[in-house]
Amino acid sequence: MAVRRRVQTLEVAHPNAAGVDIGSASHFVAIPPDRDGEVVREFRSFTQDLEALVQWLKDSGVDVVAMEATGVYWIPLYELLEARGFSVHLVNARHVKNVSGRKSDVLDCQWLQQLMSYGLLSAAFRPKEEICVLRSVTRQLDMLTKYQSQHVQHMHKALTQMNVQLDNVISDVAGETGQKIIRAILAGERDPLTLARLRNTRIRASEEDIVKSLQGNWREEHLFALKQALSLYDAYGRAIAECEQQLALVLGRLARHEVPQAPPNRRGRPRNMARFDLRRALHCACGVDLTRVDGIDVATALKVIAEVGPELSRFKTSKHFCSWLGLCPGTKISGGKVISGASKRTANRLAQALRLAASSLRTSQSALGAYYRRLCGRLDKPKAIRAAAHKLARLVYTLMTKGEQYVDQGQNYYEERHRQRVLHHLNRKAVAMGFKLVALESIPS
């Protein structure tokens, strides 16, 4: 007996869709075949050619455009299309690859146009324009800070080559004491006792140890390398200060809530950051103080606002948000058997910041700290960090969508809750096996 199979045909969801294959020098664009005699055109990446591309799409009746994220070459065309009223879908290359049936003689732009017309591609998350501006400034600040820290390492190298063991007696050569001593050395001071007297009173090392560490060979080539490293360190410091001024202006335009003057952050602040009241500016932007969550400092809170913005309601649930971050377990299942539960690999900057925040919970005397330490006892450290970062992500989503302030219940509260859960499960197992749990205090001696 022949079995009839019901063939499910695809319906056209976007009849006016176009596909763009992004390149560094030129872009290939495909439109529906019934619009123009020339279905595929190549446009150079110059601004004049991009204007012609947009006009051609307008004349062809296109209203939806799909493109892949290729480096940073897609940004000018994306912004231009979005400004002209097109619905632009920045699609994931992994999603395009997972759809089978591509012919070898079909161009990438035509394949994107076909998939988009049938509604098989979904747009990647991209925040609003004002958040994109904040993201750009924040990433610029991160880049400058990274480059400045490299020149701190160069200062370490030059001092070590002169056998000036300054890093063995003070914790940071880029701090107040280290900078005073280095600048005095470059000014011509060589007396170890005079240099040691420049130390701050909070330095734990004795004056005698500092004097011993400042006895070097003072070779000319190493002094020149130290001078160059310090000059570049100062240059990046000035660039960072300018970038922070721009950051203050951008955050000022994002202020939506009136909040009182924030108290000093008990976790401190990273060096070269928040010379203005960054904590209060972030509070005004999103309406909640994320730094109240243990493990999340001002830098992590800034990363949250800069990467996704204050409106997390664009994600349906906290699960969707954690999936976008790449912090949730994998769901590779076949035949009802879990093949792999590993999280997907992603280069999400916010996920990396949350992992760093989770690792800082190691010594925290809070409920989150107790949760992280219990995970470390059960799992290996990378999995524990990912699980704690997943919990932080869900907390951030809840706080920012509901507008609630975080209140830590404390380590003792978490331990008691864990004890009650363990007793509840043990009672259930005992009843199922015909036994009853009795506390030791109630048993007569």
C-alpha positions in Angstrom: 0.0 0.0 0.0 1.4 3.3 -1.0 1.7 5.9 1.6 1.0 9.5 0.6 3.3 12.0 2.1 2.0 15.5 2.6 4.3 17.9 0.9 4.6 21.2 2.8 5.4 24.0 0.5 7.2 27.2 1.6 5.2 30.4 1.5 6.7 33.7 0.5 6.9 35.9 3.6 8.8 38.8 2.2 8.1 39.2 -1.5 10.1 42.5 -1.7 13.3 41.1 -0.1 16.8 41.7 -1.3 20.1 40.1 -0.4 23.5 41.8 -0.1 26.8 40.1 -0.2 29.1 42.4 1.8 32.7 42.9 0.7 35.6 45.3 1.5 35.8 46.8 -2.0 32.4 46.1 -3.5 28.9 44.7 -2.6 26.8 42.3 -4.7 23.1 42.9 -4.5 20.3 40.6 -5.6 16.6 41.6 -5.9 13.5 39.5 -6.8 13.7 38.2 -10.4 10.5 39.9 -11.5 11.6 43.5 -10.8 14.4 44.3 -13.3 16.2 42.8 -16.2 19.4 42.7 -14.2 18.7 40.7 -11.1 22.2 41.0 -9.6 24.4 44.1 -9.6 27.8 45.0 -8.2 28.3 48.3 -6.4 31.6 49.7 -5.1 31.9 50.5 -1.5 32.3 54.3 -2.0 29.6 56.6 -0.6 28.4 57.6 -4.1 28.0 54.0 -5.1 26.2 53.2 -1.9 23.7 56.0 -2.6 23.2 54.5 -6.0 22.6 51.1 -4.4 20.0 52.4 -2.1 18.2 54.3 -5.0 18.2 51.1 -7.1 16.5 49.2 -4.3 14.0 52.0 -3.9 13.2 51.9 -7.6 12.8 48.1 -7.5 10.2 48.2 -4.7 12.4 46.5 -2.1 11.5 47.0 1.6 13.5 44.2 3.3 17.2 43.7 3.0 19.3 40.8 4.4 23.0 40.9 4.8 25.7 39.0 6.7 28.0 40.6 9.3 31.3 40.7 7.5 33.9 42.5 9.6 33.0 46.2 9.9 32.3 46.6 6.2 28.5 46.2 6.6 28.2 49.2 9.0 28.1 52.1 6.5 25.6 50.3 4.2 23.5 49.2 7.2 23.2 52.7 8.6 22.4 54.2 5.2 19.7 51.7 4.6 18.2 52.1 8.0 18.2 55.9 7.6 16.3 55.5 4.3 13.5 53.4 5.9 14.5 49.9 4.9 13.9 47.0 7.3 17.5 45.7 7.5 18.2 42.2 8.8 21.7 41.5 9.9 21.7 37.7 9.8 24.0 35.2 11.4 26.3 33.4 9.0 25.8 30.2 11.0 22.0 30.3 10.3 22.6 30.7 6.6 25.0 27.8 6.6 22.5 25.5 8.4 19.9 25.8 5.6 20.6 23.1 3.1 19.9 23.1 -0.6 22.2 25.8 -1.9 23.3 25.4 -5.5 26.9 25.9 -6.4 26.0 28.3 -9.3 24.0 30.6 -7.1 25.7 33.7 -5.8 25.7 34.5 -2.0 23.5 37.5 -2.5 20.9 35.5 -4.4 20.9 32.8 -1.7 20.4 35.4 1.0 17.5 36.9 -1.1 15.8 33.5 -1.5 16.1 32.6 2.2 14.9 36.0 3.3 11.9 36.0 0.9 10.7 32.7 2.5 11.3 34.1 6.0 14.0 31.6 6.9 16.4 34.2 8.3 16.0 36.1 11.6 17.7 39.4 12.3 20.5 39.6 14.8 20.2 41.8 17.9 21.3 45.4 17.3 20.5 48.1 19.9 19.2 51.5 19.2 21.3 54.2 17.6 22.0 56.0 20.8 23.2 52.8 22.4 25.4 52.1 19.4 27.1 55.4 20.0 27.7 54.5 23.6 29.0 51.1 22.6 31.5 52.7 20.1 32.9 55.1 22.8 33.1 52.3 25.4 35.0 50.0 23.1 37.3 52.8 22.2 38.0 53.3 25.9 38.7 49.6 26.4 41.1 49.6 23.4 43.0 52.6 24.8 43.2 51.1 28.3 44.5 47.9 26.8 47.2 49.7 24.8 48.2 51.8 27.9 48.6 48.6 30.0 51.0 47.2 27.4 53.4 50.2 28.0 53.2 49.5 31.7 54.7 46.1 30.9 57.4 47.8 28.8 58.3 49.9 31.8 58.6 46.7 33.9 60.9 45.3 31.2 63.2 48.3 31.1 63.4 48.4 34.9 64.2 44.7 35.1 67.0 45.0 32.5 68.5 47.7 34.7 68.1 45.3 37.7 65.8 47.9 39.4 63.5 45.5 41.3 60.9 48.1 42.0 58.0 45.7 41.2 59.1 43.4 44.1 58.5 46.0 46.8 55.4 47.9 45.4 52.4 46.3 43.9 51.9 48.6 40.9 54.6 50.7 39.1 51.8 52.7 37.4 50.5 53.9 40.8 51.5 57.0 42.7 54.7 55.8 44.2 55.9 54.0 41.1 55.3 57.0 38.9 57.1 59.4 41.2 60.2 57.1 41.3 60.2 56.4 37.6 59.9 60.1 36.7 62.6 61.0 39.1 64.9 58.4 37.6 64.3 59.9 34.1 64.9 63.4 35.5 68.5 62.3 36.5 68.1 61.1 40.1 70.2 58.1 40.9 70.5 58.1 44.7 68.4 55.2 46.0 67.8 56.8 49.4 66.4 60.0 47.7 64.2 57.9 45.4 62.9 55.7 48.3 61.7 58.8 50.2 59.2 59.4 47.4 57.1 56.5 48.5 53.6 56.8 49.8 53.1 56.3 53.6 50.8 53.4 52.8 53.5 51.3 51.2 54.1 48.3 53.4 57.7 47.7 52.2 60.4 49.2 54.4 62.6 52.0 53.3 65.6 49.7 53.5 64.0 47.2 51.0 63.1 50.0 48.6 66.6 51.4 48.7 68.0 47.9 47.9 65.5 47.5 45.0 66.6 50.9 43.5 70.2 50.0 43.0 70.7 49.3 39.2 73.2 49.6 36.4 71.5 52.6 34.7 72.5 51.7 31.2 71.7 54.3 28.6 69.7 52.1 26.2 67.4 50.8 29.0 66.8 54.4 30.2 65.9 55.3 26.7 63.4 52.4 26.5 61.9 53.5 29.9 61.6 57.0 28.7 59.8 55.9 25.5 57.4 53.6 27.5 56.5 56.4 29.9 55.9 58.9 27.1 53.5 56.5 25.3 51.9 55.7 28.7 51.2 59.4 29.2 50.0 59.9 25.6 47.4 57.1 26.1 46.5 58.6 29.4 45.6 61.9 27.7 43.6 60.0 25.1 41.7 58.1 27.8 40.8 61.3 29.6 39.4 62.7 26.4 37.5 59.5 25.7 36.0 59.7 29.2 34.8 63.2 28.5 33.0 62.0 25.5 31.6 59.1 27.5 30.2 61.5 30.1 28.4 63.5 27.3 26.9 60.3 25.7 25.7 59.0 29.1 24.3 62.5 29.9 22.1 62.2 26.8 20.8 58.8 27.9 19.7 60.0 31.3 16.0 58.9 31.8 15.7 58.8 35.5 16.3 61.1 38.4 18.3 59.5 41.2 20.0 61.0 44.3 23.7 61.4 44.5 25.2 58.0 44.8 27.5 57.1 47.7 31.1 56.1 47.0 31.4 52.7 45.4 32.6 50.3 48.1 34.3 48.1 45.5 36.3 51.0 44.2 36.9 51.8 40.6 39.3 50.6 37.9 42.2 53.0 37.2 41.7 55.3 34.2 37.9 55.0 34.5 35.1 57.0 36.1 36.9 60.3 36.7 33.3 61.6 36.7 30.4 60.0 38.7 30.0 57.0 36.4 27.9 55.0 38.8 25.3 57.7 39.1 25.3 58.2 35.3 24.6 54.5 34.7 21.8 54.6 37.4 20.2 57.5 35.6 20.3 55.7 32.3 18.7 52.4 33.3 16.8 53.3 36.5 18.5 50.6 38.7 21.9 50.4 40.4 23.5 47.3 39.0 26.5 47.7 41.2 24.4 46.6 44.2 24.7 43.1 42.8 27.8 41.4 44.3 30.4 40.8 41.7 29.2 43.6 39.3 31.4 46.7 39.6 31.1 50.0 37.7 33.0 48.7 34.7 30.7 45.6 34.3 27.6 47.8 34.7 28.9 50.1 31.9 29.5 47.0 29.7 25.9 45.9 30.2 24.4 49.3 29.2 26.9 49.8 26.4 26.4 46.4 24.8 22.6 45.9 25.1 21.2 49.1 26.4 18.7 49.7 29.3 15.7 48.2 27.5 16.2 44.4 27.8 12.5 43.8 27.1 13.5 43.3 23.5 14.5 39.8 24.6 11.3 37.8 25.3 12.5 36.1 28.5 15.7 35.8 30.5 16.3 32.5 28.8 16.5 34.3 25.4 18.9 36.8 26.9 21.2 34.1 28.3 21.1 32.2 25.0 22.1 35.4 23.2 25.0 35.7 25.6 26.0 32.1 25.1 25.9 31.3 28.8 23.1 28.7 28.8 23.7 24.9 28.4 23.6 23.4 24.9 20.7 21.3 23.6 22.3 18.8 21.3 19.9 15.9 21.7 19.3 12.9 19.4 16.8 10.2 20.1 16.0 11.5 23.5 19.7 11.2 24.5 21.7 14.3 25.4 24.7 14.2 23.1 26.3 17.4 24.5 25.4 20.1 26.9 28.3 22.4 26.2 27.5 26.1 25.6 28.0 27.5 22.2 31.2 29.4 21.5 30.7 33.1 21.2 32.8 36.2 21.3 30.2 38.2 23.2 31.9 41.0 25.2 29.2 41.2 27.8 29.4 37.4 28.4 33.1 37.8 29.0 32.5 40.6 31.5 30.0 38.6 33.4 32.4 35.7 33.6 35.0 38.0 35.1 32.4 39.3 37.5 31.5 35.7 38.5 35.1 34.8 39.2 35.3 37.7 41.6 32.7 36.1 43.8 35.2 33.7 45.2 35.7 35.6 48.5 32.3 37.4 48.6 30.4 36.8 51.9 27.1 37.1 50.1 24.4 34.7 48.8 26.0 34.8 45.3 29.4 34.1 46.8 28.1 31.1 48.6 26.4 29.9 45.4 29.6 30.2 43.5 31.7 28.4 46.1 29.2 25.5 46.2 29.4 25.2 42.4 33.2 25.1 42.6 32.8 22.1 45.0 30.6 20.2 42.5 32.0 21.2 39.1 35.3 22.2 37.6 36.1 25.9 37.8 35.2 26.9 34.2 31.8 25.4 34.5 31.2 27.0 37.8 32.2 30.4 36.4 29.8 29.9 33.5 27.0 28.9 35.8 27.5 31.8 38.1 27.7 34.2 35.1 24.4 32.7 33.9 22.9 33.5 37.3 24.2 37.1 37.1 22.8 37.5 33.6 19.3 36.4 34.9 19.6 38.8 37.8 20.5 41.7 35.4 17.6 40.9 33.1 15.1 40.8 36.0 16.3 44.0 37.6 16.3 46.0 34.4 13.0 44.7 33.1 11.1 45.1 36.4 13.0 48.1 37.7 13.6 46.6 41.1 16.6 47.2 43.3 18.7 44.2 44.3 18.9 43.2 48.0 21.4 40.7 49.1 20.0 38.1 51.5 23.5 37.1 52.8 25.5 33.9 52.9 23.7 32.5 55.9 20.3 32.8 54.2 21.6 30.9 51.2 23.1 28.2 53.3 19.9 27.7 55.3 17.9 27.6 52.0 20.2 25.0 50.7 19.9 23.0 53.9 16.1 23.0 53.7 16.2 21.8 50.1 18.5 18.9 50.9 16.2 17.9 53.9 13.2 18.1 51.7 14.6 15.8 49.0 16.0 13.4 51.7 12.5 13.2 53.3 10.9 12.4 50.0 13.4 9.6 49.3 13.0 8.2 52.8 9.1 8.1 52.5 9.4 6.5 49.1 11.5 3.7 50.7 9.3 3.3 53.7 11.5 5.1 56.2 11.2 8.3 58.2 14.0 10.8 59.0 14.4 11.7 62.7 16.6 14.5 64.0 19.4 13.5 66.4 18.1 15.9 69.1 14.8 14.0 69.3 16.4 10.6 69.9 16.7 9.7 73.6 20.3 9.0 74.8 
